[in-house]
């Protein structure tokens, strides 16, 4: 994903996927930075909204904030794994 971002730093899906990679490595500060970059480029990117919300919910106990983002993601997609 870093290579993809070298070619196009305005690729919100690459930022979101890089954030997921960092989340899986439990590098949450970096994952949030990536999700925020993705959402700055595309505020409606459901993958970034859901992943950031899930991380807030699961890893930081920010249940209300995380749930709000996850629910917002469900309004922006038809993907069964999010909705």
Backbone bond lengths (Angstrom), bond angles and torsions (degrees), N, CA, C in turn:
res aa  C-N    CA-C-N  psi(-1)  N-CA   C-N-CA  omega(-1)  CA-C   N-CA-C  phi
1 X - - - 1.451 - - 1.531 110.71 -
2 X 1.325 115.96 -31.52 1.459 118.58 176.01 1.525 110.98 -62.69
3 X 1.330 116.96 -40.79 1.459 120.07 178.61 1.519 111.19 -63.92
4 X 1.318 116.32 -40.44 1.455 120.64 177.41 1.524 110.64 -61.46
5 X 1.324 116.63 -40.21 1.461 120.31 -179.55 1.525 112.25 -71.96
6 X 1.327 117.26 -24.83 1.466 119.40 173.03 1.524 110.90 -64.94
7 X 1.329 115.89 -34.14 1.463 120.83 178.58 1.519 112.43 -78.82
8 X 1.326 115.77 -34.44 1.468 120.15 -178.17 1.525 108.88 -151.64
9 X 1.328 116.58 97.24 1.464 120.37 -178.23 1.528 112.70 -71.89
10 X 1.331 116.80 -6.52 1.464 121.14 178.75 1.518 112.52 -103.81
11 X 1.326 116.61 30.17 1.462 121.90 179.37 1.530 108.22 -96.95
12 X 1.336 117.74 99.51 1.470 119.37 -174.37 1.530 113.57 -64.36
13 X 1.323 117.72 -33.10 1.472 119.13 179.79 1.521 111.18 -69.27
14 X 1.332 117.35 -35.95 1.466 119.75 176.70 1.535 109.70 -65.19
15 X 1.340 117.53 -41.44 1.471 120.37 176.67 1.521 110.80 -61.36
16 X 1.328 116.57 -43.69 1.461 120.51 -179.09 1.525 111.17 -64.14
17 X 1.331 116.63 -43.91 1.463 120.16 179.59 1.527 111.73 -67.02
18 X 1.329 117.26 -37.36 1.458 119.98 174.70 1.526 109.90 -62.86
19 X 1.331 116.53 -39.52 1.462 120.67 175.50 1.517 111.89 -59.94
20 X 1.326 117.04 -41.06 1.470 120.37 177.50 1.525 111.20 -63.52
21 X 1.325 115.90 -38.53 1.471 119.30 177.76 1.521 110.65 -62.43
22 X 1.321 116.16 -46.09 1.465 119.82 178.64 1.533 111.37 -64.56
23 X 1.332 117.01 -37.04 1.464 119.90 178.73 1.522 110.03 -62.72
24 X 1.331 116.93 -42.02 1.465 120.50 179.15 1.522 112.18 -65.40
25 X 1.321 116.49 -25.91 1.463 121.32 176.20 1.534 111.77 -89.03
26 X 1.335 116.06 4.37 1.460 124.18 -178.24 1.528 112.19 59.01
27 X 1.315 115.38 35.62 1.463 122.79 174.67 1.533 107.06 -104.50
28 X 1.333 114.77 72.21 1.459 121.29 -167.51 1.526 113.97 -67.85
29 X 1.319 118.68 -34.43 1.466 119.11 177.85 1.525 110.51 -60.93
30 X 1.323 116.61 -43.06 1.463 120.28 178.37 1.526 111.57 -68.81
31 X 1.326 117.11 -37.17 1.463 118.79 179.49 1.524 110.49 -64.47
32 X 1.337 117.85 -41.86 1.465 120.40 179.22 1.524 111.10 -64.80
33 X 1.333 117.29 -38.44 1.457 120.51 177.68 1.530 109.66 -60.53
34 X 1.329 116.24 -42.97 1.468 120.43 179.62 1.525 111.26 -65.92
35 X 1.333 117.47 -45.76 1.470 119.74 178.25 1.524 110.57 -60.88
36 X 1.325 116.96 -41.45 1.462 119.90 178.96 1.524 111.26 -64.01
37 X 1.329 117.73 -39.41 1.467 120.34 176.31 1.522 110.15 -62.54
38 X 1.324 117.17 -44.57 1.467 120.85 178.52 1.521 111.04 -60.06
39 X 1.327 116.40 -43.43 1.465 120.41 -177.18 1.519 112.64 -75.11
40 X 1.317 117.82 -23.35 1.463 120.52 173.25 1.527 109.57 -67.94
41 X 1.318 115.93 -40.11 1.468 121.17 179.40 1.527 110.77 -73.89
42 X 1.333 116.03 -43.84 1.467 121.22 -179.07 1.528 108.90 -139.10
43 X 1.339 117.21 93.37 1.467 120.67 -177.24 1.529 114.34 -62.22
44 X 1.324 117.10 -14.23 1.465 121.47 -178.50 1.521 113.27 -101.25
45 X 1.328 118.27 10.07 1.464 120.60 -177.14 1.531 109.47 -70.70
46 X 1.319 114.44 105.33 1.465 120.01 -172.33 1.519 112.99 -61.94
47 X 1.332 117.49 -35.03 1.462 119.59 -179.29 1.526 111.34 -62.96
48 X 1.331 116.62 -43.31 1.463 120.64 -179.78 1.524 111.01 -69.42
49 X 1.326 116.88 -41.22 1.465 120.09 177.87 1.523 111.01 -60.20
50 X 1.329 115.48 -48.59 1.459 119.50 -177.09 1.523 111.55 -66.80
51 X 1.323 117.25 -43.81 1.467 120.34 -178.18 1.521 111.95 -65.61
52 X 1.324 116.97 -42.62 1.466 119.70 177.88 1.527 109.94 -64.09
53 X 1.325 116.16 -43.88 1.464 119.54 178.49 1.514 112.38 -62.73
54 X 1.314 116.54 -42.30 1.455 120.84 179.40 1.525 111.26 -62.45
55 X 1.307 116.42 -41.91 1.461 120.54 179.72 1.527 111.10 -66.19
56 X 1.323 116.60 -42.97 1.470 119.49 176.52 1.523 110.82 -59.87
57 X 1.314 115.70 -43.19 1.466 122.58 -178.20 1.527 111.46 -65.96
58 X 1.329 116.39 -51.35 1.469 121.48 -172.29 1.518 114.32 -79.54
59 X 1.324 116.91 -41.12 1.455 119.52 -170.35 1.520 114.59 -99.84
60 X 1.324 116.92 -20.59 1.457 119.14 -174.68 1.521 113.88 -122.12
61 X 1.324 116.54 0.58 1.457 120.16 177.83 1.516 114.11 65.76
62 X 1.319 117.25 16.87 1.467 121.53 177.63 1.526 107.64 -88.63
63 X 1.320 113.74 72.58 1.459 121.17 -170.12 1.526 111.81 -63.13
64 X 1.322 117.73 -49.10 1.466 119.97 -176.94 1.522 112.07 -63.74
65 X 1.329 116.68 -47.12 1.462 120.53 -179.46 1.525 111.08 -65.16
66 X 1.326 116.55 -43.79 1.455 120.49 179.73 1.516 112.17 -64.58
67 X 1.320 116.85 -44.94 1.456 120.98 179.82 1.522 111.37 -63.38
68 X 1.335 116.64 -38.51 1.460 120.09 178.75 1.527 110.69 -59.97
69 X 1.332 116.69 -45.15 1.464 119.75 179.20 1.523 112.08 -66.54
70 X 1.326 116.90 -41.10 1.467 119.46 179.38 1.522 111.01 -64.17
71 X 1.326 117.00 -41.67 1.464 119.96 178.53 1.525 111.37 -67.38
72 X 1.322 117.10 -37.19 1.463 120.21 176.16 1.529 110.11 -60.98
73 X 1.323 116.90 -40.46 1.464 120.78 179.17 1.518 111.28 -60.68
74 X 1.330 117.38 -36.78 1.468 119.95 -178.04 1.520 112.13 -66.90
75 X 1.325 117.89 -22.62 1.467 120.06 179.27 1.521 112.17 -82.40
76 X 1.321 117.57 -8.13 1.456 121.61 -173.98 1.526 113.34 -110.94
77 X 1.330 117.42 9.68 1.468 119.36 -174.82 1.503 111.80 -149.17
78 X 1.323 114.49 160.76 1.456 122.22 170.66 1.513 111.13 -109.58
79 X 1.334 117.00 3.99 1.465 121.10 -178.23 1.520 110.07 -68.11
80 X 1.306 116.29 127.62 1.459 121.04 -175.69 1.520 112.84 -64.54
81 X 1.341 118.66 -30.88 1.464 119.75 -177.52 1.515 111.99 -74.64
82 X 1.330 117.92 -14.56 1.463 121.31 176.99 1.517 110.52 -104.80
83 X 1.312 117.68 -39.49 1.470 119.46 -174.73 1.495 114.23 -85.41
